[in-house]
Amino acid sequence: MKPVLTFTLGLVLVSGAFAQRPQPKLQPARQLLRRMIQAEQTRSFTAREVVTREDGKSIEQLVKRDPQRGVRRELVRPAGETIIDNGKRSWRLNRKRVLESDSKQVGVQRRLKDLMGRLNRVPLTLQGQDIVAGRSADIVSLELPGGGERRFWIDKETGLRLKTEEKAPDGRIRSNAYYLSLDLKPQFNDTDFAPPAATPERPVFRAHRKTYKTLEDASKAGVNVRAPDCLPGGFTLRTVEANGARVTLRYSNGMSALSVARIAVPPPRLVQAGEGVVPLPGKNRGYFLPAPDGGYLLIGSLPEADLKRIAESLK
């Protein structure tokens, strides 16, 4: 399994006339989530994190975060890859190679900004308190579009996220991630966030990705891809990414992301499996649709039925 980049949701305090309305439950929850985002953007820490996906499989990783230098995630159980992201570039490395690409943090920040304008319409509640990694936490619940919820355990002292859990509309836990330990006085090495050097045993491969704002812009550049006709309410196209033979449409509704990738030469395992659900690590689900131009792979946290409808609208 690969390291899982755990991302949080950014929120803003309400203001003006809305802030003057009585909101005894929602306002404290918004304040806590706003504090969580600020803490994760300003505090340095090291944490031991366990991430479990819907099928019960889990990983353990060491997370190092420095607001000035970036994020490092080392997969320790099972031993494997490391991800370094300095906010501009990202490197995924193992013993055999290093894959360099654009920073993933840029897209996360863009989605958080989109969410800020939508949050006033999202139901939030406080659900009590708990202990995670030996620390006291407040629990905040956010209702997801289409049902289900995402819950955050927020450290009372620092505002840092200690645990995240996502539930399906039927109550199944789709994914959870929690800290086993949290060190607020970390000692980082100079190499923790530095670009990994290429060696003969471990060369660096750079992803040549181009990004377009609209399908029209992509088409003018010679990048053509079918877009789905059926999307859940609120989802809009954010970017079109072209990377070699793979073209990816990235959608968002401010809280959830959806990618629709056209793969010119799909991996044999997808071709052999045919159309249907694809098991993925973490909270996301996948759906593969064979096509004359290769195939389409949909990835998102939407219910499987929604992914199937979106895929079918590409036919």
N, C-alpha and C positions, 0 to 999 in steps of 0.2 A: 504494500500500500504506500502511496505517496503522502508526504506531509500535507496536512490540511490547513489552508490559510483561513484562520478564523477572523471573520470580520464582524464589526458591531454596527448598530444603526445610529446615525447622528440626528439630533432633534434640537429645536429651538424653543425658547419660551414664547408663549403667546403674548400679545401686546394689544394696546388700544382698547377698543370697545369690548372685544372678546375677553380680554384679561379681567374686565370688570364684572363679568358674569360670575355667579357663584359656581365654582368647580371644586367642591371639597375632596373629590377622589382623583380627578384627572390632573389637577394642577401639581400636586406633590409628585405624581408619577412622572410628569414631564420634567420637573426640576431634577429628579434623580437621574433620568436618562441623559439630560443635558450635561449634568455633572460627570456622568460616566464617559461621555464623548470627550469632554475637556481633559479628564484625567488620563485617558489613553493617548491623547495627543501631546501631553506635557510631562508625563511621569516616566522615568526610566525604571525598568524592573526586569527580573528574570523569573520565569515560572515553569513549573513542570505541569504539563497539560495532558489530559486523557480525552480523546475524541471517539465517540461511539456512533456508528451509523445504524440505519433502520434494521439491517439484517443481523445486528448484534456484534459484528466485528469491530474491533477497536484498535487504536494506535496510541502510543505515548510519545510526546515530543517535548523538547526543551525550547522554550520561547525566550528570546532576548530582544528587548525593545528599548531603543534609544531615540527620543523624539528628533534629535538632531542628525543622527546617522542612519536610522532605518530599523529594520526588523530582520532577525535571523531565526529560523526554525530548523531544528535538528531532530530527525526521526530516530528515536532510541529503542522503540519496541513496536515492530521489528526494526532492527538496525537497517538503515538505508540512506535515503537522500537528505540533502540539506538545501534549504532555500534562503537566499540572501536578497533583500530588496531595500535599496537605499532611497526610494522615492523617485528615482529617475530611471534606473535600470534594475532588472531582476536576473538572478542566476540560480538555476536548479542544477545541483551537482551530485554526482555519485562517483564511484571509483573509476568508471570508464569514460565519462565525458562531462562537459559543462554546457548547458543550454542557456544562452543569454537572450533576453527579450526585454521589451518595455516594462516599466514598473507596473505591478498590479494595483499599487496603492492609488494611482491616479484615477483609475476607473471607480474605485471604491469611494473616493472623495467626491467624485461627480454624482454618484448615486445618492450619497448622503445629502448633498446639496439639494437634489431633486426632492428628497423626502421632507426636507424642512418645510417646504411650501404646502405639503399635503397632510402634515401630521395632525392639524386641528380636527380633521375628519376621522381620525383613527382612534377607536376605543382603547383606552389605557386604564389599567387598574393596579392598585397595590394589593399584593396577595400575602402579606405577612413577612416573616423574617426566617432566617436559617443560618447555619454555620457551614462554611465551605473553606477548606484548607486551614481550618482552625480560626477563621475570621468571621465576624458578624456581618450579615448581608441583608439588605432589603430586596424583596422580590417584586419585580414589575412585569406585568403581562401586557402584550400587544396583540390585538386581534388581527389575524391575517386575512387578506381578501380571499373569498371562497371558503372561509371557515378555518378552524384551527387557530393555534396561537403560538407566539414566540415569547419565552420568559427569560428575564435577565436577573441574575443574582448580583447585586451591586454592593461592593464593600463600603461599609458605613464610614470607615476612617478615611479612605483615599478616593472613593468613587470609582475605582477600577472594577471592571467586569470580572467576576470570579467564576461564573457559570452561565451557560446558555442552553436552553432546551426548546425544541420545536415539536409541537403536537399536531397530529392530523385531526380533521374534523371528527373522526370516530374515536379520538382519544389515544390512538397509537403514538408512541414516541418515535418521531422520524429521526431525530439526532439529538445528541447532547455533547457538550464540551465543558469540562470543569478543571480547575487547577487543583493539583495535589499539594502544591507549595507555592509561596510567593515571596520573593526576595526584593525588598524595596531599596536596598543599598548594594546594587550589583557592581561587580568588578569586571569591566569589559577589556578584552584584548584589542590591540590595534587591528588585528586581522578579522575580528568578528563580523564587521560590516564592509570589509574591503572586497573588491572584485577578485575572484579566484584566478590565480595565474594559470596559463595553459602550460601543459607539459606533454612530452611525447606519449606518456601513458594515459593522459587525460586531456584531450584537445578541447577547445572552446568552439561551439557551433553557435552562430548568431542567427536569430530569426529575422527574416527580411519581411517585415509586416508594414503594409500601408493602410491608412485609415481614411475613411470618407464619411462625411456627415449625412449624406442622403443616398438613396439608391440611384438617383439621377446622376449625382457626382461620380459614383462608382461606374455607372454605365458609360459615361463620357470617357473614363479612363480605360475602358475596355474590360471592366469587371462586371460580368452579368450573373445574376443569381435569382432564383424564384423566391418571392416573399410569401409568407402564409396569408391567406385571406381571412382566417379565423383567429382572433386573439382575444383573450379575456379583457374585460373593461379596464381601462387605465393604462394598458401597456402601449408604449410608443417606441419607435426605433430611435436608438441613441447613436449607434455607429455601424458602419460596414467595414470589416477588417479583411484584407486580402493578404494571405501568407502562403505563397507558392500555389499549390493546387487546392488549397482550402480557403473558402470564403465564409465568413461568419457574420451573421446579423445579430446584433446585441440589442435586446429590448429591456425596458424597465418600467415599473409602475411606481417607482419611488421607494418601495419596500422590498420587492423581489426582482431578481434578474432572470432573463430567459435568453438563451443563445440558440440560434438555428444555423448550423454549419453544413455547408455543402462540401463533401469530400469526394474528390475526383476518383481516388482509388481507396475505397474503404478497407480497413483491416480484415483479414480472412475471417476472424471470429464474428464480425458483424455480418458479413456476407453469408456465412454458414447459418447464423441464427435467423436471418431474414427479418421481416418487419415485426416490431414489437418492442417491449420494454427492455432496457439495457441496465444491468446492475452497475452502480457507481459508488465510490466511497463518499463518505460525508452525507450531508443532508440532501444533496441534489439527486434527481432521478433523470434517466435518459430514455429516449425513444428513437429507434432507428427506422428510417424509411428508405428502402432500395429505390433507385431511380435510374433512368437511362443515362444521366450524366454523372453517375457514381452512387450517390446516396446522401441522405440528409440525417444528421444527428442533432436531436433536440435535447438540451440540458437545462434543467431548472428545478425549483422546489415546488412547482405546481403539482396537483394530483395527477395520477397517471391517465385518468380519463381526459383531462384537459390537454395533456401532451399528445394524446392520440388524436383528438379532434384537430389540433393545430397541424400535426403531421399530415393528416388526411386532406387538409385544405391546400397542401402543396401539390397534390396529385393533378 
